Amino acid sequence: MTTPEQLKGYIQNGMPCDHVEVSGDGAHFEAVIVSALFRGKNKVQQHQVVYKALGDRMREEIHALSMQTLTPEDWAGRQQ
């Protein structure tokens, strides 16, 4: 069973990230992912970047992943 910590590591190892938070129960996960790769992309394209980083794990290990994807600028605005 995949843990939130493992999923966080998979994301961080698969793409450059400024910030990643993951919570979940081993089957269903929620993530906040901040990456410069998301600049200029719509939400569907941003999610595709994450799916690509996770590769086959999305089919084999992860049942459901709800994501909040943000650029570093969007994240900075939320932190103020």
C-alpha positions as CSV (number, residue, x, y, z in Angstrom):
1,M,0.0,0.0,0.0
2,T,1.3,3.4,-1.0
3,T,1.7,6.0,1.8
4,P,1.3,9.7,1.5
5,E,5.0,10.1,2.1
6,Q,5.9,7.7,-0.7
7,L,3.5,9.5,-3.1
8,K,5.1,12.8,-2.2
9,G,8.5,11.3,-3.0
10,Y,7.3,9.9,-6.3
11,I,6.1,13.4,-7.3
12,Q,9.2,15.2,-6.1
13,N,11.5,12.6,-7.9
14,G,9.4,12.8,-11.1
15,M,9.3,16.6,-11.6
16,P,10.8,19.8,-10.3
17,C,8.6,21.1,-7.4
18,D,8.8,24.1,-5.1
19,H,6.3,22.5,-2.6
20,V,4.4,19.3,-2.3
21,E,1.9,18.2,0.4
22,V,0.2,14.9,0.3
23,S,-2.5,13.3,2.6
24,G,-4.5,10.2,2.2
25,D,-5.4,6.7,3.3
26,G,-3.4,4.6,1.0
27,A,-6.0,4.4,-1.8
28,H,-7.3,7.9,-2.0
29,F,-5.0,10.9,-1.9
30,E,-5.1,14.7,-1.9
31,A,-2.1,16.7,-3.0
32,V,-1.0,20.3,-3.3
33,I,1.7,20.6,-5.8
34,V,3.6,23.8,-6.7
35,S,5.8,23.8,-9.8
36,A,7.2,26.2,-12.4
37,L,6.3,23.5,-14.9
38,F,2.6,24.6,-14.5
39,R,3.2,28.1,-15.9
40,G,1.2,28.7,-19.1
41,K,-0.8,25.5,-18.7
42,N,-4.5,25.0,-18.0
43,K,-5.5,22.7,-15.1
44,V,-5.9,19.6,-17.3
45,Q,-2.4,20.1,-18.7
46,Q,-1.0,20.7,-15.2
47,H,-2.6,17.4,-14.0
48,Q,-1.2,15.6,-17.0
49,V,2.3,16.8,-16.0
50,V,1.8,15.1,-12.6
51,Y,0.3,11.9,-14.1
52,K,3.4,11.7,-16.4
53,A,5.7,12.1,-13.4
54,L,3.9,9.3,-11.6
55,G,3.8,7.0,-14.7
56,D,2.5,3.5,-14.2
57,R,1.9,4.1,-10.5
58,M,-1.3,5.9,-11.4
59,R,-2.7,2.6,-12.8
60,E,-1.1,0.2,-10.4
61,E,-0.7,1.8,-7.0
62,I,-2.8,4.9,-6.7
63,H,-6.6,4.5,-6.8
64,A,-7.5,8.2,-6.7
65,L,-5.6,11.4,-6.6
66,S,-7.2,14.8,-6.1
67,M,-4.8,17.6,-6.9
68,Q,-4.5,21.3,-6.4
69,T,-1.8,22.4,-8.9
70,L,-0.3,25.9,-8.5
71,T,2.5,27.9,-10.1
72,P,5.1,29.4,-7.6
73,E,3.4,32.8,-8.1
74,D,-0.1,31.5,-7.3
75,W,1.4,29.7,-4.2
76,A,3.1,32.9,-3.0
77,G,-0.1,34.8,-3.3
78,R,-2.0,32.3,-1.2
79,Q,0.7,32.4,1.5
80,Q,0.3,36.1,2.2
